[in-house]
Amino acid sequence: MEEIFHVGEKIKRIRHGMGISAKLLAQKAGISSGMLSQLENGSTQGSVETLRKIAKVLNTTIASLFADENEMHQVGTRESQLIVRKEARKKISFPDPLYKCELLVPDLQGDVEFVLVEMEPHRETDELLPHTRGGEEIDMVTSGTISVKVGEKCYRLEEGDTIRFNPKTPHKIENKTDQKASYISIITPPSF
């Protein structure tokens, strides 16, 4: 069973709760009002960078935007709260068809963000963005080759290579090759 998160409604609810107009949120996040409107109405999911900007203005994390509030309030040790079966991984939806994320933990409410990222060939981004919070990020390439730019320095990582850095440092991860690439990302505390 595949579960996809849509965050627009949650952004709208938080924004209303804070008494912030859509125009002001868009302005503070550095995005267009039209983009915010499309995001809140579900016609787009927004890029990771856009969601980070919005989360920062709303004084929250991307994780809280994706959190299922019903699951957050459930207590117990059901299997689904402990184990993530391969076929039941939650997929985080992004408009970028060259970038896919699957949660490797049951939810984003713990102390660690653990995701599998797949990038199609030639997936490049223009902007380097730090996470809104986070003390450490570790990425391990599971297939292919990725380029990781941390600050002004760029590193080429191949299958089996690992990098660790402070996610508050501006960075971007790209696949500049002709082959699909994937990596496992561990970030603490969660920044999604």
Protein Blocks (a to p, Z undefined) as FASTA:
>chain_A
ZZdddfklmmmmmmmmnopafklmmmmnopafklmmmmmnopagbifklmmmmmmmnopa
fklmmpcfklmmpgcjdfklmbccfklcccdddfblkbccddfbfblkbmbdcdddddde
hiacfbdcddfbdjbdcdddfehjddddehjbccdddehiacdddfkbgcddddfbfbdc
dddddddddfZZ
